[in-house]
């Protein structure tokens, strides 16, 4: 079974895909509470507990880590999956705006 941990996933789906819940901790970059999981390849992955037994990879939401990895230029944020198809256009607009901000930041940095 293939899953995308960047999108919210139920714990049962993660477990069915071979993921194992390990320990709770704090992100060393931003201090947010995280839950460590082991992937089906036995690699550690920090996940955020979204409640209702749902989890999402913390890598995509850790702004401090992203800023460190990109030398201060924040990477575009991928909006969370919309709750319904009615919100899909809103999510696409947010993504378009994030891309524009990223392009501006890259232009400013290259000056």
N, CA and C of each residue as an Amber inpcrd file, in Angstrom:
protein
   333
   0.8490000  -1.1770000   0.0000000   0.0000000   0.0000000   0.0000000
   0.8940000   1.2380000   0.0000000   0.6260000   2.1690000  -0.8780000
   1.3980000   3.4000000  -0.9730000   0.5750000   4.5550000  -0.4180000
   1.1910000   5.3610000   0.4510000   0.5050000   6.5220000   1.0150000
   1.3910000   7.7430000   0.8660000   0.7890000   8.9100000   0.9930000
   1.5270000  10.1630000   0.9600000   1.4370000  10.7820000   2.3490000
   2.5060000  10.6690000   3.1800000   2.4280000  11.1960000   4.5400000
   2.3610000  12.7130000   4.6020000   2.5850000  13.3990000   3.4660000
   2.4520000  14.8590000   3.4580000   0.9890000  15.2660000   3.5970000
   0.0840000  14.3590000   3.2630000  -1.3490000  14.6100000   3.4190000
  -1.8230000  13.9520000   4.7080000  -2.8540000  14.5140000   5.3420000
  -3.3420000  13.8990000   6.5790000  -3.7380000  12.4420000   6.3580000
  -3.3130000  11.5690000   7.2680000  -3.5970000  10.1410000   7.1620000
  -4.1070000   9.6270000   8.5030000  -5.0230000   8.6840000   8.4590000
  -5.4760000   8.0340000   9.6760000  -4.4130000   7.0450000  10.1350000
  -4.2820000   6.8900000  11.4410000  -3.2680000   5.9950000  12.0080000
  -3.4240000   4.5850000  11.4630000  -4.6530000   4.1290000  11.2930000
  -4.8700000   2.7640000  10.7890000  -4.3280000   2.5990000   9.3690000
  -4.4260000   3.6420000   8.5320000  -3.8690000   3.5730000   7.1830000
  -2.3450000   3.5400000   7.2240000  -1.7620000   4.3390000   8.1150000
  -0.3060000   4.3290000   8.2610000   0.1650000   2.9410000   8.6980000
  -0.5170000   2.3760000   9.6810000  -0.1390000   1.0520000  10.1710000
  -0.3290000  -0.0070000   9.0870000  -1.3970000   0.0980000   8.3040000
  -1.6250000  -0.8590000   7.2190000  -0.5360000  -0.7600000   6.1510000
   0.0810000   0.4330000   6.0310000   1.1490000   0.6350000   5.0550000
   2.5170000   0.2470000   5.6250000   2.5420000  -0.2720000   6.8360000
   3.7900000  -0.7250000   7.4270000   4.4610000   0.2730000   8.3470000
   3.8010000   1.3920000   8.6430000   4.3530000   2.3800000   9.5650000
   4.0810000   1.9230000  11.0070000   5.0020000   2.2720000  11.9190000
   4.8400000   1.9350000  13.3270000   4.9840000   3.2010000  14.1660000
   4.0270000   3.4130000  15.0610000   4.1020000   4.5610000  15.9690000
   5.1590000   4.2670000  17.0270000   6.0380000   5.2590000  17.2680000
   7.1300000   5.0730000  18.2180000   6.9230000   5.9380000  19.4610000
   7.5290000   7.1130000  19.5120000   7.4990000   7.9390000  20.7180000
   7.0110000   9.3490000  20.4260000   6.6620000  10.0650000  21.4920000
   6.2800000  11.4670000  21.3780000   7.4800000  12.3210000  21.7840000
   7.6340000  13.4820000  21.1450000   8.7660000  14.3690000  21.4290000
   8.4110000  15.7810000  20.9930000   9.4170000  16.6650000  21.0010000
   9.2810000  18.0240000  20.4880000  10.2080000  18.1910000  19.3020000
   9.7840000  18.9520000  18.3140000  10.6340000  19.2590000  17.1630000
  11.8320000  20.0750000  17.6450000  13.0320000  19.6580000  17.2550000
  14.2270000  20.3880000  17.7040000  14.3890000  21.7230000  16.9780000
  13.6240000  21.9270000  15.9170000  13.7060000  23.1830000  15.1760000
  12.7050000  24.2170000  15.6760000  11.4460000  23.7950000  15.8660000
  10.4000000  24.7710000  16.2150000   9.7390000  24.5040000  17.5710000
  10.0280000  23.3620000  18.1970000   9.4620000  23.0530000  19.5020000
   8.0490000  22.4950000  19.4780000   7.4930000  22.2680000  18.2940000
   6.1310000  21.7390000  18.1860000   6.0920000  20.2810000  18.6610000
   4.9670000  19.8660000  19.2490000   4.8590000  18.4590000  19.6410000
   4.7620000  17.5680000  18.4020000   5.5320000  16.4940000  18.3930000
   5.5170000  15.5550000  17.2630000   5.4270000  14.1320000  17.7950000
   5.0440000  13.2300000  16.9170000   5.0240000  11.8030000  17.2190000
   5.9440000  11.1390000  16.2000000   6.9360000  10.4130000  16.6930000
   7.8470000   9.7140000  15.7870000   7.2160000   8.4020000  15.3440000
   7.2520000   8.1780000  14.0300000   6.8000000   6.9330000  13.4270000
   7.9920000   6.3240000  12.7020000   7.9720000   5.0090000  12.5160000
   8.9520000   4.3250000  11.6610000   8.2190000   3.9740000  10.3770000
   8.8320000   4.3060000   9.2430000   8.2040000   4.0190000   7.9520000
   8.3280000   2.5270000   7.6380000   7.7130000   2.1280000   6.5420000
   7.8130000   0.7280000   6.1160000   9.2560000   0.3600000   5.7710000
  10.1160000   1.3620000   5.5230000  11.5440000   1.1430000   5.2560000
  12.3750000   1.2670000   6.5330000  11.7040000   1.3250000   7.6800000
  12.3460000   1.4240000   8.9840000  13.1030000   2.7380000   9.1860000
  12.6430000   3.8100000   8.5380000  13.2490000   5.1330000   8.7030000
  12.3550000   5.9700000   9.6140000  12.9620000   6.7840000  10.5030000
  12.1440000   7.6200000  11.3960000  11.4840000   8.7670000  10.6440000
  10.2420000   9.0600000  11.0170000   9.5120000  10.1710000  10.3990000
   8.7240000  10.9100000  11.4700000   8.9870000  12.2310000  11.6360000
   8.1980000  13.0080000  12.6020000   6.8390000  13.3500000  12.0100000
   5.7990000  13.1090000  12.7850000   4.4350000  13.3680000  12.3380000
   3.7460000  14.2690000  13.3550000   2.8210000  15.0840000  12.8550000
   1.9820000  15.9130000  13.7220000   0.6900000  15.1710000  13.9970000
   0.2530000  15.2250000  15.2350000  -1.0260000  14.6320000  15.6140000
  -2.1040000  15.6720000  15.3470000  -2.9560000  15.4190000  14.3470000
  -4.0090000  16.3600000  13.9710000  -5.2960000  16.1300000  14.7530000
  -5.2940000  15.1440000  15.6310000  -6.5050000  14.7930000  16.3710000
  -7.3500000  13.8140000  15.5720000  -8.3300000  13.2420000  16.2060000
  -9.2190000  12.2620000  15.5640000  -8.4300000  11.1420000  14.9190000
  -7.2960000  10.7500000  15.5450000  -6.4790000   9.6340000  15.0730000
  -5.8940000   9.8770000  13.6800000  -5.6300000  11.1710000  13.3460000
  -5.0370000  11.5320000  12.0490000  -3.6570000  12.1410000  12.2690000
  -2.7620000  11.8640000  11.3330000  -1.3900000  12.3480000  11.4270000
  -0.9420000  12.8860000  10.0770000   0.0380000  13.8130000  10.1330000
   0.6020000  14.3970000   8.9170000   2.0940000  14.6140000   9.1530000
   2.8970000  14.4150000   8.1020000   4.3380000  14.6100000   8.2210000
   4.6360000  16.0300000   8.6910000   5.5190000  16.1600000   9.6800000
   5.8510000  17.4710000  10.2390000   6.7880000  18.2540000   9.3220000
   7.5480000  17.5820000   8.4520000   8.5080000  18.2570000   7.5820000
   7.8730000  19.4110000   6.8110000   6.6530000  19.2160000   6.3340000
   6.0020000  20.2170000   5.4870000   5.5080000  21.4330000   6.2510000
   5.3960000  21.3310000   7.5650000   4.8420000  22.4350000   8.3470000
   5.8530000  23.1240000   9.2520000   7.0680000  22.6070000   9.3410000
   8.0710000  23.1860000  10.2340000   8.7400000  24.3650000   9.5290000
   8.2060000  25.5620000   9.7760000   8.7060000  26.7550000   9.0890000
  10.1630000  27.0540000   9.4390000  10.5550000  26.7930000  10.6880000
  11.9320000  27.0800000  11.0850000  12.9010000  26.1550000  10.3400000
  12.5560000  24.8880000  10.2190000  13.4050000  23.9400000   9.4910000
  13.4790000  24.3310000   8.0240000  12.3530000  24.7230000   7.4470000
  12.3400000  25.1150000   6.0400000  13.2240000  26.3280000   5.8140000
  13.1600000  27.2960000   6.7250000  13.9850000  28.4920000   6.5780000
  15.4660000  28.1360000   6.6850000  15.8110000  27.2060000   7.5920000
  17.2040000  26.7840000   7.7310000  17.6850000  26.0670000   6.4760000
  16.8380000  25.2250000   5.9110000  17.2340000  24.4650000   4.7200000
  17.3370000  25.3450000   3.4810000  16.5750000  26.4340000   3.4390000
  16.5560000  27.2790000   2.2410000  17.3260000  28.5790000   2.4480000
  18.1750000  28.6340000   3.4790000  18.9700000  29.8270000   3.7660000
  18.1180000  31.0830000   3.9410000  16.9960000  30.9510000   4.6170000
  16.1640000  32.0990000   4.9140000  15.0480000  32.3700000   3.9220000
  15.0560000  31.7130000   2.7730000  13.9790000  31.8930000   1.8010000
  12.9520000  30.7950000   2.0600000  11.7600000  31.1480000   2.5870000
  10.7780000  30.1150000   2.9130000  10.2710000  29.4070000   1.6670000
  10.1320000  28.0830000   1.7870000   9.5820000  27.3160000   0.6710000
   8.0640000  27.4910000   0.6350000   7.4980000  27.3260000  -0.5510000
   6.0430000  27.4440000  -0.6890000   5.3690000  26.3670000   0.1450000
   4.2970000  26.7230000   0.8010000   3.5490000  25.7770000   1.6060000
   2.4860000  25.1100000   0.7540000   2.3950000  23.8210000   0.8440000
   1.3490000  23.0880000   0.1420000   0.1340000  23.0830000   1.0520000
  -0.9920000  23.6300000   0.6070000  -2.1760000  23.6400000   1.4710000
  -2.6190000  22.2200000   1.7990000  -3.1810000  22.0460000   2.9650000
  -3.7070000  20.7300000   3.3300000  -4.8380000  20.3620000   2.3830000
  -5.0630000  19.0780000   2.2620000  -6.1130000  18.6050000   1.3780000
  -7.4450000  19.2160000   1.8030000  -8.2240000  19.7410000   0.8670000
  -9.5050000  20.3510000   1.2270000 -10.4710000  19.3170000   1.7910000
 -11.2920000  19.7810000   2.7320000 -12.2600000  18.8820000   3.3560000
 -13.3370000  18.4610000   2.3630000 -13.6100000  19.3020000   1.3800000
 -14.6070000  18.9500000   0.3760000 -14.1770000  19.5520000  -0.9590000
 -14.7660000  19.1000000  -2.0300000 -14.3970000  19.6080000  -3.3500000
 -14.7490000  21.0890000  -3.5050000 -15.6720000  21.5930000  -2.6720000
 -16.0230000  23.0230000  -2.7220000 -14.8350000  23.9010000  -2.3560000
 -13.9220000  23.3680000  -1.5680000 -12.7800000  24.1550000  -1.1130000
 -11.5520000  23.9750000  -2.0060000 -11.6650000  23.1770000  -3.0440000
 -10.5210000  22.9230000  -3.9150000 -10.0130000  24.2010000  -4.5760000
 -10.9040000  25.0480000  -5.0630000 -10.4750000  26.2970000  -5.6930000
  -9.7670000  27.2110000  -4.6960000 -10.2480000  27.2350000  -3.4580000
  -9.5670000  28.0280000  -2.4290000  -8.1580000  27.5050000  -2.1960000
  -8.0010000  26.1890000  -2.1440000  -6.6800000  25.5920000  -1.9420000
  -5.7580000  25.9020000  -3.1130000  -6.2840000  25.8490000  -4.3260000
  -5.4770000  26.1750000  -5.5040000  -5.0540000  27.6360000  -5.4930000
  -5.9280000  28.5190000  -5.0550000  -5.5910000  29.9400000  -4.9660000
  -4.4940000  30.1670000  -3.9320000  -4.5910000  29.4800000  -2.7920000
  -3.5400000  29.5890000  -1.7830000  -2.1970000  29.1220000  -2.3330000
  -2.2170000  28.0550000  -3.1040000  -0.9830000  27.5460000  -3.6880000
  -0.4210000  28.5580000  -4.6910000  -1.2710000  29.1520000  -5.4990000
  -0.8280000  30.1530000  -6.4680000  -0.1780000  31.3350000  -5.7500000
  -0.7870000  31.7830000  -4.6660000  -0.2370000  32.8860000  -3.8890000
   1.1080000  32.5110000  -3.2640000   1.2160000  31.2840000  -2.7720000
   2.4830000  30.8320000  -2.1810000   3.5810000  30.7950000  -3.2260000
   3.2520000  30.3750000  -4.4300000   4.2390000  30.3330000  -5.5170000
   4.6760000  31.7470000  -5.8700000   3.7380000  32.6730000  -5.9290000
   4.0930000  34.0730000  -6.2210000   5.0260000  34.6380000  -5.1530000
   4.7420000  34.3490000  -3.8740000   5.5970000  34.8330000  -2.7910000
   6.9930000  34.2370000  -2.9070000   7.0620000  32.9730000  -3.2360000
   8.3510000  32.3160000  -3.3890000   9.1390000  32.9260000  -4.5390000
   8.4710000  33.1780000  -5.6620000   9.1390000  33.7910000  -6.8100000
   9.6760000  35.1780000  -6.4550000   8.8850000  35.9690000  -5.7120000
   9.3500000  37.2880000  -5.2790000  10.5570000  37.1870000  -4.3540000
  10.5190000  36.2330000  -3.4290000  11.6350000  36.0630000  -2.4980000
  12.9070000  35.6650000  -3.2440000  12.7660000  34.8160000  -4.2570000
  13.9300000  34.3980000  -5.0430000  14.4760000  35.5910000  -5.8270000
  13.5960000  36.4160000  -6.4140000  14.0420000  37.5930000  -7.1500000
  14.7730000  38.5540000  -6.2320000  14.2290000  38.7910000  -5.0370000
  14.8520000  39.7150000  -4.0840000  16.2310000  39.1930000  -3.6690000
  16.3260000  37.9120000  -3.4840000  17.5790000  37.3120000  -3.0450000
  18.6450000  37.3520000  -4.1370000  18.2200000  37.3090000  -5.3940000
  19.1840000  37.2990000  -6.5010000  19.6720000  38.6900000  -6.8600000
  19.1140000  39.7460000  -6.2580000  19.5450000  41.1230000  -6.5570000
  20.8990000  41.4050000  -5.9620000
